[in-house]
Amino acid sequence: MSRLPSGPRVRFGVLGPGGPVLDGFTWRDGFERLGPHTVDGSYAEATVRAAGHRLRLEFAGGPGDILYVRAESTGRVALSVDGLTGVVEPRGRPGAAGRPDAAAGVGDFLLGTVLAGGLRWTVTASAAADRVEGAPGALVLAFRVPGTVELRIGPADAPGTAARTAGVLASHRAAADLTRLRSGGWLGAAADALATAVTWNTVHAPDLDRVLTPTSRDFVCAARKGFYGTWALHAWDTFFTGLVASAVDRDYARGIFEQILPYADETGMIPNRVSDDRGRTDDRSQPPVGALTVYQAYLAGGLSPGTRDTALLRSTFPALLAWHDWWPRARRGPHGLLAWGSDPVAGDPASATLDRAKRESGLDDSPMYDEARYDPAAHTMDLADVGLNALHIADAEALAEIAGILGEQATADRLRAEAATARAAADRLLWDAERGGYRNLTAAGAHDPHVSPTMLYALLGGLPDAGRAAATAADLLRPEVLGGTRPLPSVARDDPGFAATYWRGRIWAPMAYLAVRGLRRYGLTELSRPVVGDLLRLFLDEWRGYGHVRENYPAVDGENLTGFEKRSDGLMAWGGLLAYLAFGELADARPDGWRFAHPGEPAELGNLPLGEGRLDVRAANRLTVRLEGRVLLDMAPGAVVRGYRRTADEVTGTAEGTGDLLVTPPGDGPPVPVDVRGGPRRFTFGPDGTGDVREGSGT
């Protein structure tokens, strides 16, 4: 735990045969279970193993600058307080013991007084400790006996004692639980898993003097068996992490979205990666999902435009628009469509190659690009990609909506017109009539036979009409292609390149998220619902078995991905997209308003953070939607509400399905019944419950 913006850093471990074991804990090695971790650091839990011992930690940050900790271990607890400018006490060589601190309180031991961030800090505990050798600028201690230690670190003049630890921990735990995202029933512990993968991956980057949330602290850090120095950000990883974080805390999510945007170059290109030791990838970008994820997070932040996070849109729109406009300037490939590419960069001999163009796709070793070639004139593959073209169209649509909200109507009109033109061209050129589906298109004019979930992105971009969309999706979701109980592998099972490894067949949450969004755009619930349920099962199985939220998931039965060589990081935030999709079966924020539906099984989703307060959705014998405890909707399990919006003056929506529905109007009026027998009913109610219910599906 670190006190920011400056101050001491506190690390815990155990005393091993060779001294304190304080480092080396990764998602792959050492962590037994991660518990809650609030966004602000006010409460956290973790259990680790090292040197043959188990160590359970509880942290309570605050009030003020004080940190309270309980450490329980079968061995001797080790402690390092570092980032110091000096150690005032204990003086002397290692071996000096803590002494009882009568000023602090009965039973408290003063273990040291240190200097950091221009302040004097005292370290007190419920037990005595010995000072041991440590790095310069650190106070390293080992408690004398195994067992439980309670500890307090705070400014020297701050009141309080280590004896308060139990009470402070209990109060912080209770406060955290009041606002903790929670789930149950069919959703299981999906909310805990999603939140853990985001909050525990938040790190402090001292060289930037800022907090970052990389996709995984292990994946990016060489010291933690990863691939970069101490931190790295990737483009589409960051946007998906921000979307997942929006289910935890709106301000927190905004900070994540914003952390990659300052690295855009003068052309508007957001690089594939930036890191402390390996710099930035100036030759290539990554899939354009920024506006999609930002707009979705915005929609999910409130029940009406007046309560949503427009600050998120204002802070991200200029960079997202510049990035969107970069693609057609830099990545025009075969037949005038977009293609993945890599620009030549002086001093970088690996730039302007097929390998780098593959990496821009984010699908590094996908069989879709096995036969592709690099076109040095266009700086792209010689393959027009269904996924890229569809994503860019969907990006334009999302940006147009954002522009409209921000009052930039001319930009919104321009983006909609460009999307319509691109959609017509992509539909015409990428549709393979012989195979009855969308396929990548070679420079020679042939449709490539490889199939992956990116073909379903065509639905996300709105390319087909309703009939073609339904037929295409049904064909792709056959068990031998992309369906089955482990759905949406990254390449079709009947593809010659399928190997059930990495991007050659593993199940990836970002790819699944985009594909399901496409199905939902066309209302293909009978196809999307079982896919989401099967993905949720995979997600929960890994969480229950290993406490992992995976980088990718096994596409075959019996594969254990915990080993490093399996190339599936154990706590990667974007894996939480599988939980996010499942949340959408109960409550899904859409451009026309919220959709609420019973998933067919008992389920609970609580504490969704909205501008109006906390939203709770519970599916039992009926579906109830509550805001800050007040029932907004009470529905029969066969009823579905979509297009739901609520302001201080009006509540509107469309009800369909079977059964009855009670709608609570704004203000203090009683619920109003709506009968959905006989077809969809569009309802509008004012504060006193007056309004109307009429036939029709609405907009």
C-alpha positions, -999 to 999 in steps of 0.1 A, spaced: 0 0 0 13 34 -10 4 68 4 0 91 -25 11 115 -40 42 110 -18 49 92 14 59 57 26 52 25 8 43 -5 29 50 -41 19 43 -73 38 56 -108 36 70 -136 57 104 -143 71 120 -171 52 152 -191 57 172 -165 37 154 -134 52 122 -115 45 102 -126 14 85 -94 3 86 -96 -35 78 -121 -62 41 -125 -56 23 -127 -90 -11 -139 -102 8 -171 -113 27 -177 -81 22 -168 -44 -14 -154 -44 -39 -177 -28 -69 -154 -30 -76 -117 -35 -104 -102 -16 -122 -68 -20 -101 -38 -29 -119 -4 -29 -110 21 -56 -97 46 -30 -77 21 -10 -99 25 21 -102 -13 24 -85 -43 9 -79 -80 16 -54 -105 2 -41 -139 11 -6 -151 -1 18 -180 4 55 -178 7 84 -197 23 59 -225 33 36 -201 51 2 -185 46 -3 -148 51 -36 -131 52 -37 -93 51 -64 -67 58 -58 -31 50 -78 0 61 -66 33 46 -77 63 66 -91 83 82 -67 108 69 -32 95 62 -33 66 86 -30 30 75 -42 2 97 -33 -34 89 -40 -69 104 -15 -96 93 -22 -132 102 4 -159 94 16 -193 103 51 -178 102 68 -147 113 53 -116 95 79 -94 77 73 -57 71 91 -32 49 84 6 51 103 21 22 104 52 0 119 69 30 142 99 32 154 88 67 149 65 96 150 83 130 142 53 151 152 26 158 188 36 157 215 11 157 223 -20 138 199 -47 128 186 -66 157 173 -36 176 139 -44 190 107 -24 191 99 -10 225 65 -5 243 51 29 235 34 43 266 24 74 247 5 54 221 -13 31 244 -11 0 265 2 -29 245 14 -8 216 50 -12 205 68 17 187 87 0 159 102 31 144 99 67 134 107 75 97 108 104 73 90 105 40 72 131 19 84 158 43 66 143 73 76 122 103 57 89 104 54 65 133 51 27 130 34 10 159 21 -25 163 6 -49 188 38 -69 190 76 -64 191 98 -68 161 134 -71 151 150 -49 125 167 -68 97 189 -59 68 170 -41 40 175 -18 10 186 17 16 158 40 25 137 13 41 128 1 75 126 -37 74 113 -56 104 104 -92 113 79 -98 141 93 -120 168 67 -147 169 42 -163 144 6 -153 146 -15 -122 143 -1 -87 143 -21 -54 142 -2 -24 130 -7 13 125 14 37 103 6 74 103 19 109 108 37 113 141 12 139 153 -19 120 143 -40 106 171 -48 69 174 -32 36 183 -26 1 169 -52 -11 194 -79 6 172 -70 -17 143 -98 -42 147 -125 -15 150 -112 5 121 -110 -26 99 -146 -36 107 -160 -2 100 -141 1 67 -152 -34 57 -188 -25 64 -186 7 45 -170 -10 15 -197 -37 15 -224 -10 13 -212 1 -21 -195 -30 -34 -207 -43 -68 -224 -76 -60 -241 -105 -78 -257 -138 -70 -278 -166 -83 -272 -173 -119 -245 -146 -119 -227 -162 -90 -197 -142 -78 -192 -126 -113 -193 -91 -97 -165 -99 -72 -144 -114 -100 -149 -84 -123 -141 -58 -96 -111 -77 -84 -95 -79 -118 -97 -41 -122 -90 -28 -87 -61 -52 -79 -44 -43 -112 -41 -6 -103 -5 4 -98 16 35 -91 41 44 -118 68 65 -100 84 77 -133 51 92 -143 40 101 -108 6 88 -115 -17 59 -110 -23 35 -139 -45 5 -145 -27 -16 -171 -46 -47 -183 -25 -67 -158 3 -57 -135 19 -91 -141 16 -92 -179 34 -58 -182 61 -61 -156 94 -79 -162 101 -82 -125 68 -100 -122 75 -124 -151 59 -102 -177 72 -86 -208 80 -49 -201 99 -29 -175 75 -18 -148 44 -6 -167 28 -7 -201 -5 4 -216 -21 -11 -247 -47 7 -267 -77 -17 -269 -68 -33 -236 -72 1 -219 -106 8 -235 -120 -25 -225 -106 -21 -190 -123 12 -187 -156 -3 -198 -153 -31 -172 -143 -5 -145 -175 15 -153 -195 -11 -135 -174 -4 -104 -170 33 -103 -177 61 -128 -148 84 -119 -124 55 -117 -134 44 -152 -130 79 -166 -94 79 -154 -87 46 -171 -101 57 -204 -81 89 -203 -47 73 -195 -39 61 -231 -52 92 -249 -23 116 -243 0 92 -262 -17 98 -295 8 112 -321 3 143 -342 -16 124 -368 -42 112 -343 -29 76 -342 -32 60 -307 -3 35 -305 -6 -2 -299 16 1 -268 35 25 -246 58 14 -218 86 27 -196 113 6 -211 103 -2 -247 87 32 -256 59 34 -280 48 16 -312 49 45 -337 43 21 -366 10 8 -356 -22 11 -336 -48 -14 -324 -85 -20 -331 -107 11 -330 -129 3 -300 -124 36 -281 -157 54 -290 -177 21 -286 -165 15 -251 -166 51 -240 -202 56 -253 -213 23 -236 -198 34 -203 -216 68 -207 -250 51 -214 -246 28 -184 -239 57 -161 -275 69 -157 -311 64 -165 -313 96 -185 -289 120 -203 -291 144 -174 -274 120 -149 -248 105 -172 -211 113 -172 -208 140 -199 -173 148 -185 -162 114 -198 -174 124 -233 -159 159 -232 -125 146 -221 -122 118 -246 -140 130 -277 -113 151 -294 -87 123 -292 -112 96 -302 -123 116 -333 -88 123 -344 -80 85 -341 -111 76 -360 -101 100 -389 -66 86 -389 -77 51 -401 -90 60 -436 -60 82 -442 -34 56 -431 -50 22 -437 -67 21 -471 -61 -14 -484 -76 -35 -511 -106 -22 -530 -107 10 -509 -116 -9 -477 -96 -7 -445 -68 -32 -438 -44 -37 -409 -10 -22 -414 23 -10 -401 41 22 -411 79 24 -418 97 39 -388 134 50 -391 156 28 -369 129 1 -364 137 -27 -389 107 -47 -378 83 -19 -388 64 -21 -421 62 -59 -420 34 -84 -420 42 -94 -384 36 -58 -372 4 -55 -393 -9 -86 -376 -1 -71 -342 -21 -40 -351 -51 -63 -354 -47 -74 -318 -51 -110 -330 -14 -116 -333 -12 -152 -346 -47 -156 -360 -50 -181 -389 -69 -154 -408 -36 -138 -417 -16 -169 -424 -17 -164 -462 -17 -126 -461 11 -105 -475 24 -70 -467 18 -43 -493 47 -18 -489 30 7 -511 -2 9 -490 16 0 -457 -12 -26 -451 -19 -62 -455 -32 -72 -489 -64 -83 -471 -95 -62 -464 -107 -72 -429 -143 -76 -420 -136 -69 -383 -117 -37 -389 -142 -23 -414 -172 -31 -392 -155 -17 -360 -147 15 -378 -183 19 -389 -195 12 -354 -169 37 -341 -183 63 -364 -218 57 -351 -208 60 -315 -188 91 -322 -217 106 -340 -239 101 -309 -212 116 -287 -209 146 -310 -246 151 -309 -246 151 -271 -218 176 -271 -236 199 -295 -213 193 -325 -240 186 -350 -220 192 -381 -195 166 -370 -223 142 -361 -238 146 -395 -205 140 -412 -198 109 -393 -232 94 -400 -229 101 -437 -194 85 -437 -207 54 -418 -236 50 -443 -212 51 -473 -187 27 -457 -215 3 -446 -228 0 -481 -194 -6 -496 -184 -31 -469 -217 -50 -473 -213 -52 -510 -176 -62 -511 -173 -84 -480 -204 -105 -485 -195 -139 -499 -226 -151 -517 -212 -186 -523 -205 -192 -486 -235 -172 -474 -215 -150 -450 -191 -121 -446 -155 -129 -453 -122 -110 -456 -113 -100 -491 -80 -104 -508 -64 -79 -532 -71 -103 -560 -108 -101 -553 -112 -136 -536 -130 -141 -504 -108 -156 -478 -122 -189 -463 -110 -183 -427 -138 -177 -402 -136 -161 -368 -160 -142 -345 -149 -110 -363 -174 -121 -390 -201 -113 -365 -187 -78 -361 -206 -72 -394 -237 -71 -373 -221 -47 -348 -215 -24 -378 -251 -28 -390 -241 -42 -424 -268 -68 -431 -306 -65 -431 -325 -83 -404 -330 -115 -424 -294 -118 -435 -282 -110 -400 -302 -138 -385 -292 -164 -411 -255 -154 -409 -254 -156 -371 -272 -189 -370 -248 -204 -395 -217 -191 -376 -229 -203 -343 -233 -240 -353 -213 -262 -328 -187 -272 -354 -180 -235 -363 -182 -209 -335 -209 -224 -313 -211 -252 -288 -207 -251 -250 -174 -232 -253 -186 -207 -278 -168 -181 -299 -133 -195 -301 -110 -170 -319 -111 -191 -351 -137 -216 -362 -133 -252 -350 -136 -265 -386 -109 -241 -398 -76 -258 -407 -57 -233 -386 -77 -241 -354 -53 -252 -327 -71 -243 -294 -41 -221 -286 -37 -183 -281 -54 -165 -310 -56 -198 -329 -86 -210 -310 -88 -198 -274 -119 -178 -263 -111 -141 -258 -135 -119 -239 -130 -88 -261 -138 -107 -292 -168 -124 -275 -180 -90 -263 -180 -74 -297 -197 -104 -313 -225 -106 -288 -230 -68 -291 -236 -75 -328 -262 -102 -320 -279 -79 -295 -281 -51 -321 -304 -72 -342 -324 -85 -312 -312 -121 -317 -318 -130 -281 -324 -167 -289 -288 -169 -301 -271 -145 -278 -286 -157 -245 -271 -193 -246 -238 -179 -258 -237 -155 -229 -247 -182 -204 -220 -206 -216 -193 -178 -215 -204 -170 -179 -200 -206 -169 -164 -206 -182 -158 -173 -163 -172 -186 -130 -155 -220 -133 -120 -203 -135 -129 -179 -107 -141 -206 -83 -113 -229 -91 -83 -206 -92 -95 -171 -84 -85 -161 -119 -100 -137 -145 -83 -149 -176 -66 -132 -205 -82 -160 -226 -102 -191 -218 -99 -227 -229 -119 -237 -260 -115 -275 -252 -124 -294 -221 -98 -302 -195 -72 -276 -204 -56 -259 -174 -42 -225 -183 -24 -216 -150 11 -222 -163 30 -193 -177 37 -212 -210 0 -214 -216 0 -176 -224 -31 -167 -205 -25 -142 -177 -43 -150 -145 -59 -117 -137 -65 -96 -168 -92 -70 -165 -107 -75 -199 -117 -110 -189 -144 -93 -169 -162 -85 -201 -177 -120 -199 -193 -109 -166 -203 -76 -181 -221 -94 -209 -240 -115 -184 -250 -84 -164 -266 -72 -197 -291 -101 -196 -307 -84 -166 -299 -48 -172 -284 -34 -204 -279 3 -212 -286 9 -249 -288 40 -270 -326 41 -269 -327 34 -231 -323 6 -207 -334 -30 -213 -345 -50 -183 -354 -87 -185 -356 -118 -164 -327 -142 -174 -348 -173 -168 -331 -182 -136 -329 -166 -102 -302 -139 -103 -292 -107 -85 -271 -77 -96 -266 -49 -71 -249 -16 -66 -245 -6 -102 -231 30 -100 -254 54 -117 -256 92 -116 -289 89 -97 -275 64 -71 -271 27 -68 -292 4 -91 -302 -31 -80 -319 -57 -102 -332 -90 -88 -347 -119 -107 -368 -143 -87 -405 -152 -92 -406 -116 -106 -380 -91 -118 -376 -60 -97 -355 -30 -104 -346 -7 -75 -329 27 -73 -315 34 -38 -340 9 -25 -370 23 -42 -388 0 -67 -388 14 -102 -401 -17 -121 -419 -48 -108 -424 -73 -137 -436 -108 -144 -408 -130 -155 -421 -131 -191 -422 -93 -195 -394 -73 -210 -389 -35 -207 -367 -17 -232 -361 19 -241 -365 27 -204 -356 63 -194 -363 82 -162 -361 119 -154 -375 140 -126 -405 148 -149 -412 116 -168 -406 79 -171 -409 63 -205 -403 28 -220 -418 0 -240 -431 -32 -224 -434 -65 -243 -436 -102 -237 -462 -118 -214 -475 -109 -180 -480 -78 -160 -458 -48 -151 -458 -21 -124 -441 11 -133 -433 37 -106 -436 72 -119 -413 100 -109 -421 117 -76 -441 100 -48 -470 85 -68 -480 48 -65 -469 23 -92 -490 22 -123 -500 -12 -139 -492 -19 -175 -507 -50 -192 -485 -62 -221 -510 -88 -234 -518 -82 -270 -484 -68 -281 -459 -41 -272 -470 -12 -251 -453 22 -251 -458 39 -217 -452 75 -205 -460 86 -170 -455 120 -152 -448 127 -116 -484 122 -105 -488 89 -124 -508 104 -152 -498 96 -188 -507 71 -213 -501 35 -225 -504 29 -262 -499 1 -287 -466 0 -306 -430 -7 -301 -418 29 -299 -384 40 -313 
